[in-house]
Amino acid sequence: MENYIVSARKYRPTTFESVVGQEALTQTLRNAIRTNHLAHAYLFCGPRGVGKTTCARIFAKTINCLTPTAENDACNQCESCVAFNEQRSFNIHELDAASNNSVDDIRSLIDQVRIPPQIGKYSVYIIDEVHMLSQGAFNALLKTLEEPPSYAIFILATTEKHKVLPTILSRCQVYDFSRITVADTIHHLQYVAQQEGINASEEALNVVAQKADGGMRDALSIFDQLVSFCGTTITYEQAIAVLNVLDADYYFRLVDAALAGNVSDALLLLNEVLVKGFDAGNFVTGFAQHLRDVLVSKDMATIQLLETSDTIRQHYQEQAQRCNAKWLFNALDVMNTCDIQYRTAKNKRLTVELALVKLCRLTEPTEAMPMQKTSAPVKQPVQTSPAVASTPRPTAAPATTPSPTVNVNTPKPATTKPATAMPSLGAMPSLGNLGMVGQATPTTPTSPTAPPATNTQRNNPFTADQLVDAWVGLSKHFKKEERLLAMLSACQPVLVNPELCRITVANPWQKQEFARFGKQVMDIVRDTLQNDLLKLQVDVAEYDRSKKAYTASEKYKLLAAQNPHLTELKTRLNLQLE
């Protein structure tokens, strides 16, 4: 029986032309060979499985070829190429720095560098995983790496460039290998499948490419695993079953359910995912990625950011046409908040379910918004129809004289457009009644008689927890006001009664700072809670102003007043205060 060779070894590139996804680097190396501009040291760095060691071997084989082709590739017929292919070349030396990382190993390598090549022009030393060399080994390599013999070339390969000493980096030409794109991975897997006589669907190969995360070696290993399970035909359903990948159809169905406002279907979909053994945290992350992919699919200019096959890209485009861009922005905000809260939540499933409920409520009118204020501090959009979007925010009408009380429960019929101008600082009420800013009297009356009040005032009930959530959501609206943000996070509102909440600040200066933004703060809170009757009271914390003993003399006087014998003891022993 013939020995089986895994695809990662069987289809390992042997020429620069066959290297996948690194065209710029391979072209640079070929030009260096063609013009005979060879450096004495190279550093190949990048993720795993992208061709670093492979390119090092191809480069070493090509520069030692005795009869290169017109394209400056190895001929595979001369003695040097045949010896390399049979793994008996004495001109190309590979060292695994993971297991040979001591100073003695590097000293042995330096002694070996002194021997000139027997066949060919160069002795090439490939040091893999060079970042695992010890500090002493790096220092032992420095001198030889900087001034090697004319026939010696060093090629260092590593996945962690930041661990290589800067003195080593300065002596090498650095080549940064990039992740292999999904499209290139699928194309190469199709080539391998054709060579092996395997019928693999493009959707299945897309799952393999996504799972490999830019590494061709990982992709070929996963491909071999699928072949072992599926045989000569690989389908999408078999691929997601073997690789334990959640079917993307769940995400498409969940978006459709959210757009239809169907909470039951959304919760049942989540339950089906959890019953199949998938982690809820991974589901949240995957669904957020799906929403991002739908968003970039709405514009032909950004659809290139979607790394997937052409067939699946078409599915994303079809769903993107049914989704409003604003809805996608808000949905991404909800899922991002859920992802942040999931890590610290005690009831993780409930956290995900609440996020799905919010997604389904995004398409509802303003009246349904109080149902969304459950746990997340994110303020959800309510403008879903022209009627709602065009309704002005209720504001109190200006009056000629300040009124100590305003009857907000019996609004008068409106005959004129309500005033929208913000009152000046001189017209603002006292800081103790900061919540009444929305009803403050303007400095300049516009009419000798007070105009009627607005048509309606919202008075939806809310809980203390919903008030705290609305307060936390203020941080989104005052990102540039750092001092105000600090006070908002330090002061938590307390619900005194259904129409009054109170906060306590540390000092009068903070109270004055709140006066600058009082109206804006309360307008946002009222809009979030759908309650125009809510007011805010700002109090200053009281502290104990009694003088405390700090110096040694003050402490002695305090103790002597409590115990007179202390003075007598000090006199008898002739003690001195320090």
Order of alpha helices (4+ residues) and beta strands (2+ residues): alpha-alpha-beta-alpha-alpha-beta-alpha-beta-alpha-beta-alpha-beta-alpha-beta-alpha-alpha-beta-alpha-alpha-alpha-alpha-alpha-alpha-alpha-alpha-alpha-alpha-beta-beta-alpha-beta-alpha-alpha
